[in-house]
């Protein structure tokens, strides 16, 4: 089992390397901005504190990323719809379009990479990735407590 865990560590590292390389060569959004925008796209407008917790980044790092994305026109600050004092961060129309374009490039690449995989293999891989990421989230939460 220990050797298989080491194999998983290596493969996960390679996956991360390839993903980062793909983003760098695609000329699209920076990886950190892509992750930030994807989270907001999936969950709706969020405060800096909510984003910090969700992405497991300290407030100062997140604030720098948000400020850069606002400057680039991808994000904007809005009043909280519930009337709370903290402002929410949301996608701009152009940010949403840029995210959609970047996601489409990524999906197209994955379709080509997985093109000769069976539907069952793709389904199983998606389920394992989801389970793996959920386990990482649980592990991270436990480490924070």
N, C-alpha and C positions, 0 to 999 in steps of 0.2 A: 504494500500500500504506500509506503513512504516514497518509493521510486515513482509511483504513479502521481503522487502529489507534486513531486519535483517536476515531472513531465507537464503537469497542468500549469505550474508556475511559469515554466518556460514558454508554453504555448500561449498563455495569457499575456506574457510580456511581448511576444512576437505579434499577437493580435493588436495590442496597444501600439506597437511600433508601426505596423502597417497602416493602421487607422490614422495615426498622426501623419505619416508620410503621404497618405492619400489626400488628407485635408490640405497639407502644405502644397502639394503639387496641383491641386484642383484650382488654386487661385481664388478660392471662396473664403468664407468666414473663418477666422481664427478659431481653433478648437475650443478654447475657453468661452468665447462669445457664442459659438454654436451650441454648446452645452447649456449655457445660461438662457439663451433664447428658446431652446427646445423645452426647457423646464417651464418657462413662462407660457409658452404656447400650449403645453399640456395641462397646466394647472390654472391658468389665468393670471391676472395681475397679482403680484406679490410684493411685500415689503422687503427691505434689505434684510431684516432679521429672519423673515421666512425663507428667503433665498439662501442666506447664510446657513441656516439649519438644513435645508433640503440638499444643498450642494456640498455641505461640510467644509465651508471656507470661512476664514475669519472675516469680520466685517470690513476691515481695511482693504484686504485683497478684493473682496467682492465690490466694494465701493469704487475701486480703481477700474475694474472691469465694466461696471455699469456706467461710470462716467465716460469711458472711452466709447462704449456702444451708443450712448446718448449723443456724444459728439459726432459719431459716424452716421447718426440718423436712424439707427436700428431700434432704439428703445426710447421711451419717454416716461416722465414721472406724471402721475395723475393723482387727484384727490381720491381717498378711499371711498368707494361707493357706500359703505356702511357709516361713514361720517367719522371714523377714527382719525386721530391726529397724524399718524404715520402715513406718508404718501406711498402709493403703490407704483411698481415698475411694470410697464406693459410694452408690447411690441407696437411699433409704428406700422403704418400700412406698407411702407417700403421695407421695413425690417421683416415683416411677415412674408413679403414677396421674396426677399433675399434668402430667408430661411427655407422657404418652399423650394426655391431653385437649388440651394445647397443640398437639401434633403433628396430632391429628385436625382441629382448627380450621384449621390451616395447609393440610393436605391438601384439606379441603373447599373452601377458598378457591381453591387451585390448580386443583381440578377444575372450578370455575366459570369461572375465568380461561381455562383451556385447553379448555373445553367444545366450542368449535367448531373445534378443531384436529383434524386427522386423527391416527390412531394412529401412522402413520409419522412425522409431524412431531413428535409428542410423544416418540417413541423417539429420533429424531435429536437433538432438543433436549437430552434427558437425556444422551445420549452426548457431545455437545459440552460440556455443563456439567461432566460428569465429567472429560473430557479437559482442560478449562480449569483446573479445580481441581487436578488432578494436576500440571499444568504449574506452577501457582502453588506447590505443595508442593516440587517439584523446584527451582524458582528460589529459594525461601526457604532450602532446605537448602544450595544452592550459595553463597548469600550468607553463611550462617553459618560456612561452612568457611574 
